[in-house]
Amino acid sequence: MAHSHDSTALDLPLPARRHQTLGLVLVRRLAAHGLHDARATMLALDAAGSDFRKLLVLTRALVVDLARTSRRRILLAPCCAAGMTRDEGLLIALIGGAGLDVHGVLTDDAPCPAAMTTAHALGNELERLATRNNWRR
């Protein structure tokens, strides 16, 4: 079912912070190319070093949780796109710690907030990596 907010336009700029952009690209790659995408693995390895598995598992879990629980299609841009769709903006907000209101808009009020919990865990891991890698400025 198409909604008025189903737009493939890149309405929003990419996130300003490197760790948020990393999270977005990982989600895009895994959603588009499968949960075992080699380039996503290399991105995680480059960013997290020996801790790459945790970053990859959390990102995979978020993609799976959203796919299983969302009541609508979540529109993602290609991994190299220079902007974000509205849905990706909501996803970045959710990863950043947003609550049930954002989860409800993103998933069309899915009854299970498992994706929100996974998104918050991924956000915490991305923040930890940003601090460790001195990406905060």
C-alpha positions as CSV (number, residue, x, y, z in Angstrom):
1,M,0.0,0.0,0.0
2,A,1.5,3.3,-1.0
3,H,1.4,6.2,1.5
4,S,1.8,9.9,0.8
5,H,5.1,9.8,2.6
6,D,6.5,7.1,0.3
7,S,9.0,9.2,-1.6
8,T,12.3,8.1,-3.1
9,A,13.5,11.7,-3.2
10,L,16.6,12.5,-1.3
11,D,14.9,15.1,0.8
12,L,17.6,15.3,3.6
13,P,21.3,15.8,3.6
14,L,23.6,13.0,4.8
15,P,24.3,13.0,8.5
16,A,27.0,15.5,9.6
17,R,28.8,13.0,11.9
18,R,31.0,10.3,10.5
19,H,29.7,7.5,12.7
20,Q,26.1,8.3,11.7
21,T,27.0,8.1,8.0
22,L,28.8,4.8,8.7
23,G,25.6,3.4,10.3
24,L,23.5,4.6,7.4
25,V,25.8,3.1,4.7
26,L,26.0,-0.2,6.6
27,V,22.2,-0.4,6.8
28,R,21.9,0.5,3.1
29,R,24.4,-2.1,2.1
30,L,22.9,-4.9,4.1
31,A,19.4,-4.1,3.1
32,A,20.3,-3.9,-0.6
33,H,22.9,-6.6,-1.0
34,G,22.1,-9.1,1.8
35,L,23.1,-9.6,5.4
36,H,26.5,-11.1,4.4
37,D,27.6,-8.2,2.1
38,A,31.4,-8.3,1.9
39,R,31.8,-4.5,1.5
40,A,29.7,-3.8,4.6
41,T,31.9,-6.3,6.5
42,M,35.0,-4.4,5.2
43,L,33.5,-1.0,6.3
44,A,32.8,-2.4,9.8
45,L,36.3,-3.9,10.0
46,D,37.9,-0.7,8.9
47,A,35.9,1.4,11.5
48,A,35.9,-1.0,14.4
49,G,39.0,-3.1,14.0
50,S,38.8,-6.3,16.0
51,D,35.4,-5.3,17.4
52,F,33.9,-5.3,13.9
53,R,31.6,-8.3,14.7
54,K,29.6,-6.4,17.3
55,L,28.9,-3.5,14.8
56,L,28.0,-5.9,12.0
57,V,25.7,-8.1,14.2
58,L,23.9,-5.1,15.6
59,T,23.4,-3.7,12.1
60,R,22.2,-7.0,10.7
61,A,19.8,-7.4,13.7
62,L,18.3,-3.9,13.0
63,V,17.8,-4.7,9.3
64,V,16.1,-8.0,10.2
65,D,14.0,-6.5,13.0
66,L,12.7,-3.7,10.7
67,A,12.0,-6.2,7.9
68,R,10.1,-8.5,10.2
69,T,8.1,-5.9,12.2
70,S,7.4,-3.0,9.9
71,R,3.9,-2.7,8.4
72,R,5.1,-0.7,5.5
73,R,8.0,-0.5,3.1
74,I,11.0,1.5,4.4
75,L,12.6,3.4,1.5
76,L,16.3,3.4,1.4
77,A,18.6,5.2,-1.2
78,P,21.5,3.5,-2.9
79,C,24.5,3.2,-0.6
80,C,26.5,5.9,-2.5
81,A,23.6,8.4,-2.7
82,A,24.5,12.0,-1.6
83,G,21.4,12.5,0.5
84,M,18.8,10.6,2.6
85,T,15.2,9.7,2.1
86,R,12.7,10.7,4.8
87,D,12.7,7.1,6.1
88,E,16.5,7.1,6.4
89,G,16.2,10.3,8.4
90,L,13.8,8.6,10.7
91,L,16.1,5.6,11.0
92,I,19.1,7.8,11.9
93,A,16.9,9.5,14.6
94,L,15.9,6.1,15.9
95,I,19.6,5.0,16.0
96,G,20.3,8.3,17.8
97,G,17.9,7.4,20.6
98,A,14.5,8.6,19.5
99,G,11.5,7.0,21.1
100,L,8.3,5.3,20.2
101,D,6.9,8.2,18.3
102,V,9.7,7.9,15.6
103,H,9.4,4.1,15.7
104,G,5.7,4.4,15.1
105,V,6.2,6.7,12.0
106,L,8.9,4.5,10.6
107,T,7.1,1.2,11.0
108,D,3.5,2.4,10.7
109,D,2.9,1.7,14.3
110,A,4.2,-1.9,14.4
111,P,3.3,-3.4,17.8
112,C,6.7,-4.8,18.5
113,P,9.4,-2.2,19.4
114,A,12.2,-4.7,19.0
115,A,13.7,-2.6,16.2
116,M,13.8,0.4,18.5
117,T,15.9,-1.5,21.1
118,T,18.2,-2.8,18.4
119,A,18.6,0.7,16.9
120,H,19.5,2.1,20.3
121,A,22.1,-0.6,20.8
122,L,23.6,0.1,17.4
123,G,23.6,3.9,18.2
124,N,25.5,3.2,21.4
125,E,28.1,1.1,19.6
126,L,28.5,3.8,16.9
127,E,29.0,6.4,19.6
128,R,31.6,4.2,21.3
129,L,33.5,3.9,18.0
130,A,33.3,7.6,17.3
131,T,34.9,8.3,20.7
132,R,37.5,5.6,20.3
133,N,38.4,6.7,16.8
134,N,38.4,10.5,17.7
135,W,35.6,11.2,15.2
136,R,34.0,13.7,17.6
137,R,34.8,17.3,16.8
